[in-house]
Amino acid sequence: MKITDKKDPNYVYYWVGKNIRKYRRAKGWSQSKLANECNYTTSFIANLENNAFQTLSLNTLYHISMVLEVHIKDLFDDVEEEA
């Protein structure tokens, strides 16, 4: 499901997930590798990246950003759609 309306309450989850995927792929990591580095499950990472909206804490996002070596604010940036 593609979310383009910034008024949609799930919009933030959509873009955060896209950014996590972008930065994970930039490191050449699989979802499993990121999950292992973060001590989360692969299904949790997959759900974040694939629009399976869920509640997550800022602490979780901060931890993921630290593991990916990006600033947490970068996880909230709009990204270009994948081709």
MARLOZA-462214 format. One record per residue (C-alpha): residue number from 1; x negated, y negated, z negated. Coordinates in Angstrom, 3 decimals. Layout:
! residues N
<r><nr>NUM</nr><east>X</east><north>Y</north><up>Z</up></r>
...
***
This chain:
! residues 83
<r><nr>1</nr><east>0.000</east><north>0.000</north><up>0.000</up></r>
<r><nr>2</nr><east>-1.391</east><north>-3.384</north><up>0.999</up></r>
<r><nr>3</nr><east>-0.761</east><north>-6.288</north><up>-1.309</up></r>
<r><nr>4</nr><east>-1.129</east><north>-9.755</north><up>0.157</up></r>
<r><nr>5</nr><east>1.106</east><north>-11.874</north><up>-2.059</up></r>
<r><nr>6</nr><east>-0.853</east><north>-13.522</north><up>-4.839</up></r>
<r><nr>7</nr><east>2.402</east><north>-13.779</north><up>-6.809</up></r>
<r><nr>8</nr><east>2.649</east><north>-9.990</north><up>-6.947</up></r>
<r><nr>9</nr><east>1.722</east><north>-8.915</north><up>-10.495</up></r>
<r><nr>10</nr><east>-0.389</east><north>-6.083</north><up>-9.071</up></r>
<r><nr>11</nr><east>-2.436</east><north>-8.372</north><up>-6.835</up></r>
<r><nr>12</nr><east>-5.302</east><north>-8.594</north><up>-9.302</up></r>
<r><nr>13</nr><east>-5.584</east><north>-4.790</north><up>-9.522</up></r>
<r><nr>14</nr><east>-5.685</east><north>-4.550</north><up>-5.744</up></r>
<r><nr>15</nr><east>-8.598</east><north>-6.964</north><up>-5.367</up></r>
<r><nr>16</nr><east>-10.509</east><north>-5.692</north><up>-8.382</up></r>
<r><nr>17</nr><east>-10.289</east><north>-2.179</north><up>-6.964</up></r>
<r><nr>18</nr><east>-11.462</east><north>-3.343</north><up>-3.544</up></r>
<r><nr>19</nr><east>-14.417</east><north>-5.131</north><up>-5.134</up></r>
<r><nr>20</nr><east>-15.395</east><north>-2.147</north><up>-7.250</up></r>
<r><nr>21</nr><east>-15.402</east><north>-0.042</north><up>-4.065</up></r>
<r><nr>22</nr><east>-17.423</east><north>-2.692</north><up>-2.202</up></r>
<r><nr>23</nr><east>-20.132</east><north>-2.935</north><up>-4.852</up></r>
<r><nr>24</nr><east>-20.213</east><north>0.832</north><up>-5.446</up></r>
<r><nr>25</nr><east>-20.710</east><north>1.467</north><up>-1.734</up></r>
<r><nr>26</nr><east>-23.389</east><north>-1.247</north><up>-1.565</up></r>
<r><nr>27</nr><east>-25.362</east><north>0.804</north><up>-4.078</up></r>
<r><nr>28</nr><east>-24.803</east><north>3.927</north><up>-1.981</up></r>
<r><nr>29</nr><east>-22.932</east><north>5.607</north><up>-4.827</up></r>
<r><nr>30</nr><east>-20.007</east><north>8.006</north><up>-4.679</up></r>
<r><nr>31</nr><east>-17.024</east><north>7.578</north><up>-6.970</up></r>
<r><nr>32</nr><east>-18.390</east><north>10.500</north><up>-8.948</up></r>
<r><nr>33</nr><east>-21.775</east><north>8.795</north><up>-9.410</up></r>
<r><nr>34</nr><east>-20.151</east><north>5.571</north><up>-10.634</up></r>
<r><nr>35</nr><east>-17.886</east><north>7.526</north><up>-12.965</up></r>
<r><nr>36</nr><east>-20.890</east><north>9.372</north><up>-14.376</up></r>
<r><nr>37</nr><east>-22.887</east><north>6.158</north><up>-14.858</up></r>
<r><nr>38</nr><east>-19.924</east><north>4.534</north><up>-16.640</up></r>
<r><nr>39</nr><east>-18.973</east><north>7.646</north><up>-18.607</up></r>
<r><nr>40</nr><east>-15.474</east><north>7.568</north><up>-17.056</up></r>
<r><nr>41</nr><east>-13.715</east><north>10.217</north><up>-15.018</up></r>
<r><nr>42</nr><east>-13.893</east><north>10.294</north><up>-11.248</up></r>
<r><nr>43</nr><east>-10.095</east><north>10.147</north><up>-11.118</up></r>
<r><nr>44</nr><east>-10.142</east><north>6.923</north><up>-13.173</up></r>
<r><nr>45</nr><east>-12.542</east><north>5.286</north><up>-10.707</up></r>
<r><nr>46</nr><east>-10.516</east><north>6.609</north><up>-7.762</up></r>
<r><nr>47</nr><east>-7.322</east><north>5.173</north><up>-9.268</up></r>
<r><nr>48</nr><east>-8.973</east><north>1.778</north><up>-9.718</up></r>
<r><nr>49</nr><east>-10.136</east><north>1.736</north><up>-6.115</up></r>
<r><nr>50</nr><east>-7.021</east><north>3.160</north><up>-4.498</up></r>
<r><nr>51</nr><east>-4.162</east><north>0.952</north><up>-5.639</up></r>
<r><nr>52</nr><east>-2.954</east><north>3.310</north><up>-8.364</up></r>
<r><nr>53</nr><east>-2.208</east><north>0.329</north><up>-10.560</up></r>
<r><nr>54</nr><east>-2.889</east><north>0.708</north><up>-14.213</up></r>
<r><nr>55</nr><east>-3.680</east><north>-1.387</north><up>-17.193</up></r>
<r><nr>56</nr><east>-7.335</east><north>-1.734</north><up>-18.008</up></r>
<r><nr>57</nr><east>-9.259</east><north>-3.838</north><up>-20.434</up></r>
<r><nr>58</nr><east>-11.703</east><north>-6.617</north><up>-19.759</up></r>
<r><nr>59</nr><east>-14.193</east><north>-4.511</north><up>-21.676</up></r>
<r><nr>60</nr><east>-13.775</east><north>-1.759</north><up>-19.076</up></r>
<r><nr>61</nr><east>-14.271</east><north>-4.211</north><up>-16.213</up></r>
<r><nr>62</nr><east>-17.282</east><north>-5.734</north><up>-17.942</up></r>
<r><nr>63</nr><east>-18.812</east><north>-2.301</north><up>-18.411</up></r>
<r><nr>64</nr><east>-18.268</east><north>-1.415</north><up>-14.740</up></r>
<r><nr>65</nr><east>-19.749</east><north>-4.757</north><up>-13.643</up></r>
<r><nr>66</nr><east>-22.832</east><north>-4.158</north><up>-15.793</up></r>
<r><nr>67</nr><east>-23.334</east><north>-0.678</north><up>-14.339</up></r>
<r><nr>68</nr><east>-22.893</east><north>-2.046</north><up>-10.800</up></r>
<r><nr>69</nr><east>-25.206</east><north>-4.959</north><up>-11.670</up></r>
<r><nr>70</nr><east>-22.748</east><north>-7.650</north><up>-10.585</up></r>
<r><nr>71</nr><east>-21.199</east><north>-10.502</north><up>-12.520</up></r>
<r><nr>72</nr><east>-17.724</east><north>-9.648</north><up>-13.801</up></r>
<r><nr>73</nr><east>-16.286</east><north>-12.680</north><up>-11.987</up></r>
<r><nr>74</nr><east>-17.340</east><north>-11.105</north><up>-8.688</up></r>
<r><nr>75</nr><east>-14.820</east><north>-8.312</north><up>-9.292</up></r>
<r><nr>76</nr><east>-12.021</east><north>-10.886</north><up>-9.051</up></r>
<r><nr>77</nr><east>-13.042</east><north>-12.396</north><up>-5.689</up></r>
<r><nr>78</nr><east>-10.812</east><north>-11.850</north><up>-2.669</up></r>
<r><nr>79</nr><east>-12.530</east><north>-9.549</north><up>-0.204</up></r>
<r><nr>80</nr><east>-12.127</east><north>-9.036</north><up>3.515</up></r>
<r><nr>81</nr><east>-10.020</east><north>-6.052</north><up>4.474</up></r>
<r><nr>82</nr><east>-11.920</east><north>-2.988</north><up>5.648</up></r>
<r><nr>83</nr><east>-11.650</east><north>-2.252</north><up>9.352</up></r>
***
